[in-house]
Amino acid sequence: MADKLIIFDTTLRDGEQSPGASMTRDEKLRIARQLERLRVDVIEAGFAASSNGDFDCVKAIAGAIKESTVCSLARANDRDIARAAEALAGAANARIHIFLATSALHMEKKLRMSPDQVFEQAKQSVRYARNLMGDIEFSPEDGYRSDMDFLCRVLEAVIAEGASTINVPDTVGYAVPELYGQFIKTLRERIPNSDKAIWSVHCHNDLGMAVANSLAGVQIGGARQVECTINGLGERAGNCSLEEVVMAVKTRRDYYGLDVGIDTRQILAASRMVSQTTGFVVQPNKAVVGANAFAHASGIHQDGVLKARDTYEIMRAEDVGWSTNKIVLGKLSGRNAFKQRLQDLGVSLESETELNAAFARFKELADRKSEIFDEDILALVSDESVSADNENFGFVSLSQHSETGERPQASVVFTISGKEVHGSSDGNGPVDASLKAIESHVKSGAEMVLYSVNAISGSTESQGEVTVRLQNSGRVVNGVGSDPDIVVASAKAYLNALNKLQSKSDRVAAQG
């Protein structure tokens, strides 16, 4: 394993813990298939014991994924571990990932357990899991802020019980690269049986150093697994970014001397799929996957790149998937071509009825927009999956009037539990008027904490993708809607968010 860096993707578990980033079962399946296409080594599909919904997601992904290892998180207790094993029963390759806090702060304030109690529980949980499954990972939560002597004692014990991967999380993003790398190195040197396990790093980005810390854990500490997410998605400031770690290791192989099994040409597709599914827009200057990542505005830079690309580019845009951003379909395209493109994009519709409905939506869009891009298709199917999953509120139609010097007016027709209702309102703009028209009937009382608009592709004919984040009674959800008409997209996004607010799915926040 010395020359191979294992990529452990936790977009569907830790990434989903971003406020508003929760995904439906079908959305998770779609992303999992793209991660498999990306050749991710391990896919952490969820936290099976946290809810029935998460259990079903893990089970569905375990049954669908054949090449990557599918993993479920579990707390260090028999119930969680058994639930994870049950969800993973159909996987070709499965792993249970157990976590238990080991820092003095977490043990005293959160667990209310003594160090000796934590030590025994860690041992017993791994022993129990090892009897159910051969591949066990153990994470000491808040490991980086744990006492070194106690951490060595715990990790030596869980390796002896059969944990084959040891992950050391910087749970709160407190580490700095040199110190974190040395921390991993010291653990490996002090623990007698450290060579019996693969060492892993899991870094958060609170100080903007998650990627740097992870790479230091690899280069200085000798870790051979990195836990990361697409686009760095994750709660608070996010997680270590998969695309940045992978391209750093590949681009600077002269320094790291490691190989990764990732098909980098699938990176951009994965980034866009996660962005469109969650509504978390990728900033233009984001490394590797941002819209400006391979753009050159400076005349000197443009001249240099035209003469020799490597004057200013250390990676080729096509190597991470940019060259695949082509027009794929139009209004003359047939059903089979549409179905094939869905398969190419990793989208699997479960029935002919769903395919026919999606194709009808595609033809409707193609009549309004002459050039259909991959992003348009993903947005279209994402809208369809939201409607299929839990549509209490559904969009029907909208009309609005906006004129300089006059207060905008909007009328919206939408459904509540299948029954059409009409709402009208004025507002500061057509979007404001439209959303107030919906709220006048729904009376959700939710607070809007974010509204953003993103062009799905790069022209004025582009679909607009709107993200609306609502908060109510401590719950935060994202609604996403797309349409060539921004006002319509906004109404769809608002209704999408209201549907999520009404969903009864319960979640237990877990941090590894």
N, C-alpha and C positions, 0 to 999 in steps of 0.2 A: 504493500500500500504506500510505500515511501514516495513513489512518483505520481500518485493519483490523488487529486483533491476531490473529496466527495461533496456534492452540492445537495444540501438538505433545504428544500423549499417549504416555508411555513406561511405562504400567502393565504392559504385557506383556513389557517388557524390563528396564528398571531397577527397576520395582516388583517384578518376580518375583525379583530378587536378594535380597529380604528372606529371612533364614533361615526355611525352612519354607514359603515362599510359592510354590513351583514349581507349575505348572499343567499339566494334560493338554492334548492337542491340542484335544479337544472343548470343554474349559473356555475355552481361549484363543479359539476360534472364537466361542463364545457371547458372551464379553466384547467381542470385536472388533465383532460385529454391534451390540451395545448402544452402543459408542463411535461407530459410524457413525450410529446413530439419534440420538445426542447431537450429531451434526454436528461431530465433532472434525475438524480440518483434516488432521492427519497422525497416523497410528497407527504407532508403532514396534513392529513385531510380534515382534521377537526379534533374536537374534544368530546368523544362519544358519550360520556356520562353526563355532560352538561345539560342536555335536553334530548327529547325524543327526535326533534328535528335534526340535531347534530349527529345523533346515532344513525339516522337514516342516510344522511349525507356521507358519512364515513363508510357505511355498508355499501352504498351505491358505487362510490369511488373504488372501494376494494374489489368489487365485482367487475368493474369496467377496465381497470388499469392492469396491464400484463407485464410491462417492461420495468417500470419503476417500483421501488418498495413503497408500500402505502403504510402510513404511520398514524396512530391515534395518541393524543396526549391523555394522561391519567394522573390523578393525584395518587399519593402513596397509601392507598387503602384498597382492600380486596374488592369492594363494590365497583370502584372506578376501573380497576384493572380487568375484572371479569367482563365488564361492559365493553371495554375496548377490545378484548379478545373476541367477544361475540360479534362485534361490528366488523372485525377484520377477518372473520372466518373464511370468507370467500376469496381472499387475496392470494395472488400467485406468490407474492413476497410481502411479508407483513412485519411490522415492528410496533412494540408498545414503548411509549416514551413517558417515563415516570418522573414527576418533579416533586421536590420537597425542600422547603426553605431551610437554609443553614446559617444565615447571618444572625448575630445576636439580636439585632433589632427585630427581624421577622419572627424569630422563635419566641421572643418575649411578647411582642405587641400583637402579632397576628395569630400565630399558632398557639400561644400560651402553653408551650411545652418546654421542658428542660432539654439541654443538649443530649443527655443520655437517652431521653425518650425519643428524640429525633433520630439518634443513631440506631436505636433498635427498630424504629418504624421503617427507616430506609432499608435496612438489611432484610426485614421480613417482607416488605413489598416487592423487592427485587426477587427474593426467593420464590414468592408466590407466582410472580409473573413468569419467571424462568420455567416453571412447571407447565405453563400454558403455551409458551412461545419461545423460540430459540433466539430471536433477535430483540434484545432489551437495551434501551437507552436510559440513562439516569442523569437528571439535571438537578444540581443543588441550587435552588432558586436564590437569587441575590448572592451567588457564589463569590463574585469578585469582592464583596464587602464582608466576607466570612473570615473568621479566624483561621489562619493557615494550618495550625496544628489540628484543630477540630475537623477542618475540611479534609485534610490528609487521612485522618482516621475514618471518616465516613466513606470517602471514595475508595480507599483500600478495601473496606468491608463489602461495598456493593460490587466491586470487581470480583472479589472472592465468591460472591453469591451468583455471579453469572452475567453481570451487566457487560455487554460487549462494546458499548459506546458510552463515553463519559463526556458530557457537555457542560461547559463552565460559563454560565450566563453573566453578562454585565447587564443585569435586569433593569437598572435605572439609568444607564448611559453615563456612568460616573468615571469610567476608565480613561486613561490616556495610553497611546500605543505602546511606548517603550515599557511602561509599568505592567500593562496587561500581558504583553508578550512574555515578560520575565515571570509574571505570576503563573502562567501556564507551564513554563519551563521548570519552575521550582516545584510545582505539583508533580510533574512527571519524574523529576529527579528524586524527590523524597518518598514517593509511594513505591514500595518494593515490587508490586505486581502491575505497575502502570503499563508495561509492555503487552499486557493481556487485553487491552482495550484500545479502540480508536478514540483519539481525543478530538473534541469538537468545540467550536466557539459560537456564541450567540450574543451579539452586541446590539444595543439600542443606540439611537442617534440623538439623544438629548443635547449633547455638546457638538453634534455634527461630525463625530469621529467613528461612527459605527463601522464603516468600510476600513478605515485605517487601523482601528483596533483589531478587527477580524484578521486582516492581513498580517498584523504584528503577531497575533496568536499563532498564525500559520508559520511565519518565517522565523520568529524568535522562539516561540513556544513549542513548535513541532506539531501543532494540531493538523489533522488531515481531513476534517469535516468543517464546513462553514454553513451555519444556519442563516438563511436570508429570505428576502421576499422580492417579488416583482415590483419594480418602481420604488423599492424601499418602503412599501406600505406597512403601516403598523400604528399602534396607539401612541399617543403623545407625538413625538417628533419622528416616529417611524423606526424601522429596522435597518439592518445592513442590506444594501441594494444588491440583488443577485447579478444584474447586468454589469454593475461596476466591478464587483469582485471577479467575475468570470473574465471580463475583458482586460482587467489589470493583470491577472495571472497569465492569460494567453499572450497579451502584448509584451509583457516583461518576463517572458519565459527564461530569458537570459539571467534574470535575477532570482526568480522563485524556483525555477527548475522543476515545475510541476505540470502535469497534464490534467485537463478536465474533459469529461465526456460530453459536454454540452454542445448541441448543434446551434451555434451562435446565430445562424441565419433565421432562427425562429424567435429571437429575442424581441424584435420589434412587434411581431404579431402578438406575443404574450403580453407585452407592455400595453398595447392598445386594447386588448381584450379586457385586462384587469381594470384599466382606466375607464373604459366605457361601461363595464359592469358595475363598478362601485361609484362612479361619478367623481372620482378623485382625478382631476385633470393633471397631466404631466406638465411641469413648467418648461417653457421653451428652451432654457439653457441647461436642462437636466443632462448630465453626462450620458452618452451612448444613445438614449432614446428620445431626448428632447428635440423639438422641431428645428432648433438651431445647432444641434450637435455637430453637423457637418456643413454648416453654412459659413460663408466667408464674405464679410461686408467690406473689410479693408482692401483698398486697391492693391496694396503691396502683397497682401495675402492672396488675393485673387490671382494676381500675376504669377506668384510663386507656384500656386496649385496647378495653374494651367500649364506651366512649364514642367513641373515635376510634382506629382501629388504629395510625395513624402516630405516636401519642404515644410508643410504645415499640417499634414494629417498623419497621425500615428496608427490609425485604423482605417480600413476601407468601409465605406458606408454599406456596401452590399453584403459585407461579412456579418452584419448584425440585422440584415433584413430590409434595409431601406430600398433596395432596387425592386422589391416585390410590390411596391405601392403603385399599382397600375390600375387603369380602368378595366374592370372585369366583365361587366354586363351592361346591357341597355334595354330599351323597351321592346326590342325585337328578339331578345333572348328567350329561349323556351324553358319549360319546367325542368327538363333533364339537366340543362346547363346550370340552372339555379341550384338544383339538388346537388350536383357535383361540386359547385363552389362552396356550398355549405359544408360538405364533407372535407374539402380542402382546408377550410377555416376551423375545423374541429367541432362543428356544430352538428349535433345529432338530435333530430326530432323523432319522438317516439311513435308517431302514428301518421298515416296518410292524411288524416284530417288536419293535423298540425302543419304538415308540409303544405297542404293546399291553402290553408289560411295564411301561412307565411308568404307563399308565392303570390297570393292575391294582394297582399300588402306591398310586395315588391313591385308588381305591375302598376299598382296605384302610384307608388313613388316614381317609377320610371316614366310615367306620363307627365309628371311634374318636373322631373330632373333628368336631363338627357344622359348624364354620365354617372354611373353607379360604381362606387369604390367599395373595397372590402369593408372599410369602416362603416359605410352606410348599411351594409348587410348585417354586420354585427349589431348595430344600433337597432335595426328593424327587428331582428330576432330577439334582442334583449327586451324590447317593448312587448313583443308577443309573449315572452315567458313570464313577464310581470303580470300581464292580463290573465294568463292561464293559471298562475299560482294562487293568487288571493285577491281577485278583483271584487271588492265591495263597491268601489268607485270606478267608473269607466268614462272615458271621454267620448263625446258624440260629435259636437260641433261648436264653433265659436264665431262670433262676429264682433267687430269692434270698429269704432270711429275715432280717429285722432286728427286734430287740426290745430295748426299753430294759433295760439291765443284762446283756444277752447279747451275745456276740461274733457279728457278722453272718456269714452263710454264703452262698455263691453257687455255682451250677453253670451252666456255659456250654457250649452245643453250638455248634461252629463247624467250618468245613471248612479243610483244608490240602490244596491241590492237588486239590480235589474230594472228598476223603475226610473223612467226619465224624469228629470226635474230641470227647471229653467232658472237661471240666476242672472241678475243684472246689477251693475254697479258702475259708478264712476271711479276715477283714481288719478294719481299723479302722472300716470302714463298708461298705455294700453295693457302692459303686463300687470301693473298694480291693479288696474280696474278688473282684469280677468280673474286674478286670484281672489280679489275681494268678492267678486260675483259668486265664486265657488264657496268661499268661507261663509257667505251670508246664509247658505243653506246648511252647510255641514256643522258650523259652530264648534270646530275642534278645540279652539282655545290654544292651539300650538303656536309657539314662537318661532319665527323664521330666523335662523342664525347664519345662514349662508345662501346666497343666490349667485350663480355664475353661469356664463354662457361661453361655449367653446364651439368653434367651427370644426365640423368633422373632417372636412377636406378643405382644400385651399382656394376656393373661389367664392364669389358672391352668390353662386348658385348652390353652394354647399348647404347641407342640412345643418341646422343649429342644434347643438346638444346642450340642454339646460340641466343644471344640478340645483335642487332645492333641498336644504337641510332644515328639518323641523325638530323642535325639542318640546317635549310635553311630559310632565310628571317624572322628570329625570331620565327619560328615554330620548335618544337621539337617532334619527333616521335620515338617510339620503333618498331623495326621489330623483329619478333621471327620466327625461323625455327628449325625444328628437323629432324634428320636423323641419322642412324648408322654411316654414313660418315660425319665427322665434316666439311669437305670442302663443301660438298653438303648442309649441314645444314646452313653454313655461307652464301652461295649464296641465299638460300631460305629466310633467315632472311633479307638480303640486299634488295631483291626484295619486300618482305613484307613491309619494311620501305619505299621504293619508292612508293608503292601503297598508303600508308597512307599520304605521303607528297602530293600526287596528289589529295587526297580527298578534296572536297570543303566544308566539314562540318565546320561550324563556331561555335566558343564557346565563351561564356562570362565568364571570371574567376570570381567566387564568393567565398567569404570567410565568413563562419559563425563561 
